[in-house]
Amino acid sequence: MTNKVAIDQDFCQAHGRCYALFPDLFEPDDEGRAQVKNDGVVPASSSVDEILAVCPEAAITTV
């Protein structure tokens, strides 16, 4: 199973759930859209499934 995620900027609507719940993995850009930190490597304390489930637009994908 993958341990990296990415943000599809075409789908991100800047809800902010990902960086509010996973600040070690995501941060907002200048427009409030999410961008990954640390090359999108999922921390050991989180699961990929719980991270994917956070985004209502399904903009978070595995790589």
DSSP file (Angstrom, degrees, kcal/mol; ACC not computed):
  #  RESIDUE AA STRUCTURE BP1 BP2  ACC     N-H-->O    O-->H-N    N-H-->O    O-->H-N    TCO  KAPPA ALPHA  PHI   PSI    X-CA   Y-CA   Z-CA
    1    1 A M              0   0    0      0, 0.0     2,-0.0     0, 0.0     0, 0.0   0.000 360.0 360.0 360.0 144.8    0.0    0.0    0.0
    2    2 A T        -     0   0    0      1,-0.1    46,-0.2     2,-0.1     3,-0.0  -0.280 360.0-164.8 -69.3 154.4    1.2    3.5   -0.8
    3    3 A N        +     0   0    0     44,-0.1    39,-3.4    45,-0.1     2,-0.3   0.050  64.5  80.0-126.6  23.8    2.4    5.8    1.9
    4    4 A K  B     -A   41   0A   0     37,-0.3    59,-1.8     2,-0.0     2,-0.3  -0.973  54.4-168.3-131.6 147.5    2.3    9.0   -0.1
    5    5 A V  E     -B   62   0B   0     35,-2.1     2,-0.3    -2,-0.3    57,-0.2  -0.891   0.4-166.6-129.4 162.1   -0.5   11.4   -1.0
    6    6 A A  E     -B   61   0B   0     55,-2.7    55,-2.6    -2,-0.3     2,-0.5  -0.907  20.8-120.6-139.5 166.4   -0.9   14.3   -3.4
    7    7 A I  E     -B   60   0B   0     -2,-0.3     2,-1.0    53,-0.2    53,-0.2  -0.959  13.6-143.5-113.6 127.5   -3.5   17.0   -4.0
    8    8 A D    >>  -     0   0    0     51,-3.1     3,-1.9    -2,-0.5     4,-1.5  -0.802  12.2-160.7 -87.0 103.7   -5.3   17.4   -7.3
    9    9 A Q  T 34 S+     0   0    0     -2,-1.0    -1,-0.2     1,-0.3    50,-0.0   0.707  85.2  67.0 -62.2 -21.3   -5.5   21.2   -7.6
   10   10 A D  T 34 S+     0   0    0      1,-0.2    -1,-0.3    49,-0.1    49,-0.0   0.752 111.8  33.3 -69.3 -22.6   -8.3   20.9  -10.2
   11   11 A F  T <4 S+     0   0    0     -3,-1.9    -2,-0.2    48,-0.1    -1,-0.2   0.660  89.3 109.1-106.2 -21.4  -10.6   19.4   -7.5
   12   12 A C     <  -     0   0    0     -4,-1.5    21,-0.1    47,-0.2    -5,-0.0  -0.384  38.4-179.4 -63.9 127.8   -9.4   21.3   -4.4
   13   13 A Q        -     0   0    0     -2,-0.1    -1,-0.1    19,-0.1    20,-0.1   0.182  47.6-110.8-113.3  14.1  -12.0   23.8   -3.2
   14   14 A A        +     0   0    0      1,-0.1    19,-0.1    20,-0.0    -2,-0.1   0.840  63.7 149.7  62.8  38.6  -10.0   25.1   -0.2
   15   15 A H        -     0   0    0      1,-0.1    -1,-0.1    19,-0.0    18,-0.1   0.850  46.9-143.2 -66.9 -33.0  -12.3   23.6    2.5
   16   16 A G     >  +     0   0    0     16,-0.1     4,-1.6    11,-0.1     5,-0.2   0.476  62.2 123.3  86.6   3.5   -9.2   23.4    4.7
   17   17 A R  H  > S+     0   0    0      1,-0.2     4,-2.4     2,-0.2     5,-0.3   0.906  71.2  53.6 -63.3 -40.8  -10.2   20.1    6.4
   18   18 A C  H  > S+     0   0    0      1,-0.2     4,-2.6     2,-0.2     8,-0.2   0.937 113.8  38.9 -64.0 -47.8   -6.9   18.4    5.4
   19   19 A Y  H  4 S+     0   0    0      1,-0.2    -1,-0.2     2,-0.2    -2,-0.2   0.733 115.0  54.7 -78.8 -18.6   -4.6   21.0    6.8
   20   20 A A  H  < S+     0   0    0     -4,-1.6    -2,-0.2     2,-0.1    -1,-0.2   0.889 120.8  30.3 -73.2 -39.7   -6.7   21.5    9.8
   21   21 A L  H  < S+     0   0    0     -4,-2.4    -2,-0.2     1,-0.2    -3,-0.2   0.747 133.1  31.0 -91.0 -26.0   -6.7   17.8   10.7
   22   22 A F    >X  +     0   0    0     -4,-2.6     4,-2.2    -5,-0.3     3,-1.8  -0.517  64.0 159.3-131.5  65.3   -3.3   16.9    9.3
   23   23 A P  T 34 S+     0   0    0      0, 0.0    -1,-0.1     0, 0.0    -4,-0.1   0.698  74.5  60.4 -65.9 -18.4   -1.0   20.0    9.6
   24   24 A D  T 34 S+     0   0    0      1,-0.1     3,-0.1    -3,-0.1    -5,-0.1   0.640 115.8  33.3 -79.2 -13.1    2.1   17.9    9.4
   25   25 A L  T <4 S+     0   0    0     -3,-1.8    12,-2.8     1,-0.2     2,-0.3   0.704 121.1  34.6-113.0 -29.5    1.1   16.7    5.9
   26   26 A F  E  <  +C   36   0C   0     -4,-2.2    10,-0.2    10,-0.3    -1,-0.2  -0.906  52.2 177.6-130.5 155.5   -0.8   19.6    4.4
   27   27 A E  E     -C   35   0C   0      8,-2.2     8,-2.1    -2,-0.3     2,-0.2  -0.976  33.6-103.7-148.6 156.0   -0.7   23.4    4.4
   28   28 A P  E     -C   34   0C   0      0, 0.0     6,-0.2     0, 0.0     2,-0.1  -0.514  27.7-141.6 -79.8 149.1   -2.7   26.1    2.5
   29   29 A D    >   -     0   0    0      4,-2.6     3,-1.6    -2,-0.2     6,-0.1  -0.241  46.9 -76.2 -90.2-168.4   -1.2   28.0   -0.4
   30   30 A D  T 3  S+     0   0    0      1,-0.3    -1,-0.0     2,-0.1     0, 0.0   0.715 135.2  46.4 -64.8 -21.0   -1.9   31.7   -1.0
   31   31 A E  T 3  S-     0   0    0      2,-0.1    -1,-0.3     3,-0.0     3,-0.1   0.355 120.9-104.5-101.9   4.1   -5.4   31.0   -2.2
   32   32 A G  S <  S+     0   0    0     -3,-1.6     2,-0.2     1,-0.3   -16,-0.1   0.415  76.9 136.0  88.2  -2.0   -6.3   28.6    0.7
   33   33 A R        -     0   0    0      1,-0.1    -4,-2.6    -5,-0.1    -1,-0.3  -0.525  59.2-103.9 -78.3 148.6   -5.9   25.5   -1.5
   34   34 A A  E     -C   28   0C   0     -6,-0.2     2,-0.3    -2,-0.2    -1,-0.1  -0.367  35.9-178.2 -73.8 148.3   -4.1   22.6    0.0
   35   35 A Q  E     -C   27   0C   0     -8,-2.1    -8,-2.2    -2,-0.1     2,-0.1  -0.984  28.6-110.8-139.6 149.2   -0.6   21.6   -0.8
   36   36 A V  E     -C   26   0C   0     -2,-0.3     2,-0.3   -10,-0.2   -10,-0.3  -0.453  24.7-153.9 -81.1 152.2    1.4   18.7    0.5
   37   37 A K  S >  S+     0   0    0    -12,-2.8     3,-2.2     1,-0.2     4,-0.3  -0.787  73.5  25.5-114.5 162.4    4.4   19.0    2.8
   38   38 A N  G >  S-     0   0    0     -2,-0.3     3,-1.8     1,-0.3    -1,-0.2   0.843 130.9 -64.9  53.7  39.3    7.2   16.6    3.2
   39   39 A D  G 3  S-     0   0    0      1,-0.3    -1,-0.3    -3,-0.2   -34,-0.0   0.672  88.2 -71.9  59.2  18.7    6.7   15.2   -0.3
   40   40 A G  G <  S+     0   0    0     -3,-2.2   -35,-2.1     1,-0.2     2,-0.4   0.634  81.9 162.0  76.6  12.9    3.3   13.9    0.7
   41   41 A V  B <   -A    4   0A   0     -3,-1.8   -37,-0.3    -4,-0.3    -1,-0.2  -0.550  39.5-127.0 -71.2 122.8    4.8   11.1    2.9
   42   42 A V        -     0   0    0    -39,-3.4     6,-0.1    -2,-0.4    -1,-0.1  -0.539  24.4-118.4 -73.1 127.3    2.0    9.9    5.3
   43   43 A P    >   -     0   0    0      0, 0.0     3,-2.0     0, 0.0    -1,-0.1  -0.300  20.2-117.1 -63.7 151.4    3.2   10.0    8.9
   44   44 A A  T 3  S+     0   0    0      1,-0.3    -2,-0.1     3,-0.0     0, 0.0   0.753 113.2  63.8 -60.8 -24.4    3.2    6.6   10.7
   45   45 A S  T 3  S+     0   0    0      2,-0.0     2,-0.3     0, 0.0    -1,-0.3   0.503 101.5  59.3 -79.7  -3.6    0.5    7.9   13.1
   46   46 A S  S <  S-     0   0    0     -3,-2.0     2,-0.4   -24,-0.0     3,-0.1  -0.864  73.5-134.5-124.2 156.9   -2.0    8.3   10.3
   47   47 A S     >  -     0   0    0     -2,-0.3     4,-1.7     1,-0.1     5,-0.2  -0.865  18.6-129.2-109.0 148.5   -3.6    6.0    7.8
   48   48 A V  H  > S+     0   0    0     -2,-0.4     4,-2.7     1,-0.2     5,-0.2   0.900 108.4  56.7 -59.2 -41.4   -4.0    6.7    4.1
   49   49 A D  H  > S+     0   0    0      1,-0.2     4,-1.8     2,-0.2    -1,-0.2   0.899 106.3  48.0 -60.6 -42.2   -7.7    5.8    4.2
   50   50 A E  H  > S+     0   0    0      2,-0.2     4,-0.5     1,-0.2    -1,-0.2   0.855 112.6  49.9 -68.7 -32.5   -8.4    8.4    7.0
   51   51 A I  H >X S+     0   0    0     -4,-1.7     3,-1.0     1,-0.2     4,-0.5   0.929 110.4  48.8 -69.6 -45.1   -6.6   11.1    5.1
   52   52 A L  H >< S+     0   0    0     -4,-2.7     3,-0.8     1,-0.2     8,-0.3   0.858 106.6  57.9 -61.4 -35.2   -8.4   10.4    1.8
   53   53 A A  H 3< S+     0   0    0     -4,-1.8    -1,-0.2     1,-0.2    -2,-0.2   0.654  91.8  71.6 -71.6 -16.0  -11.8   10.5    3.6
   54   54 A V  H << S+     0   0    0     -3,-1.0    -1,-0.2    -4,-0.5    -2,-0.2   0.826  81.2  79.5 -70.3 -32.6  -11.2   14.0    4.9
   55   55 A C    X<  -     0   0    0     -3,-0.8     3,-1.1    -4,-0.5     5,-0.1  -0.674  59.3-163.7 -88.4 117.6  -11.6   15.7    1.5
   56   56 A P  T 3  S+     0   0    0      0, 0.0    -1,-0.2     0, 0.0    -2,-0.0   0.703  94.2  50.0 -69.4 -17.6  -15.3   16.3    0.4
   57   57 A E  T 3  S-     0   0    0      0, 0.0    -2,-0.1     0, 0.0   -45,-0.0   0.437 106.9-124.9 -98.0  -1.2  -14.0   16.9   -3.1
   58   58 A A    <   +     0   0    0     -3,-1.1   -46,-0.1    -6,-0.2    -5,-0.1   0.857  64.4 141.3  57.6  37.6  -11.8   13.8   -3.3
   59   59 A A        +     0   0    0    -48,-0.2   -51,-3.1    -7,-0.1     2,-0.5   0.641  44.1  86.4 -83.1 -15.0   -8.9   16.0   -4.2
   60   60 A I  E     +B    7   0B   0     -8,-0.3     2,-0.3   -53,-0.2   -53,-0.2  -0.765  60.5 174.5 -89.4 127.0   -6.5   13.9   -2.1
   61   61 A T  E     -B    6   0B   0    -55,-2.6   -55,-2.7    -2,-0.5     2,-0.3  -0.868  30.0-112.4-128.2 161.0   -5.1   11.0   -4.1
   62   62 A T  E      B    5   0B   0     -2,-0.3   -57,-0.2   -57,-0.2   -55,-0.0  -0.666 360.0 360.0 -90.9 150.7   -2.4    8.4   -3.4
   63   63 A V              0   0    0    -59,-1.8   -58,-0.2    -2,-0.3    -1,-0.1   0.326 360.0 360.0-129.0 360.0    0.8    8.3   -5.4
